């Protein structure tokens, strides 16, 4: 039987974004960085609209290469 793991909420600032490669990193409130992929961005409506310095909230999930952010939304 598969084990269900609770999603953890996070909040931070977009530190680096590579629009041409489709990913970036968020500086979390605790000072560590977390990876995100373009497919994890929910709002702004398009990944291309997300910019360095935007404040965001997200969910943290385990991935094969470590934790990543999904369900990313801009905080207004």
N, C-alpha and C positions, 0 to 999 in steps of 0.2 A: 504494500500500500504506500502511495506517495505521501510524503510529509509536507503539510502546508506550513509556510513560513509567513509571519506577519510582515507587511510592508511597513517600512519606516519612513516617516515624513522628514523632509529636509528643507532648508532655506539657505540661500546664498546669493552670490553675485556672479554673473558670467565673466570669467577671467579671460579665457581665450576661445575664439571661435574660428573655425576653418570652413567658411562657406563652400569653397571649392572641393573640399574633401568630405563634407557632410557630418562633421563632429566638432566637439569642443570640450571645454572643461569649466566646471563651476567651482568657485572658491566657497566652500561651506562656512557656516557661522563658526565652526570650531577651528578654522584655519587650514583644513586639509582640502585637497582638490578631488573632484569626482568627475569621471568621464560621462559624456552624453552623446547620443547619436541623433541625427536629424529626425529620425522616426519617433523619438521620444518627446518632441516638442508639440504641445497641444495649443498653446496660445502665447505669442501672437499666432495667427492662423497659419503662417508659413515660417519655416526654419529660416529663410532668407531675411525675415524681418527682425530676428533676434540679433542683438548687438552686445558687444563687450560693455560691461558696466550695468546692464539690466539686472534688477533684483528679481529673483525667481524663487518659486517653491516647486517641489517635486517629490517623488517617491523614490526610495532607494531599493534596488533589487540586486540579488547576487547574479553574477554573470560568470562565464568560464574564466575570464581574465581578471576578475575582481568585481567590486560593486560598480553599478552604473545608475544614472538618474533617468527616470521615465516620467511621463505625465507632467512635463515641465510647463508651467504657466508663469507669465509675468505678473509681478506684484505691483499694483498701481497705488 
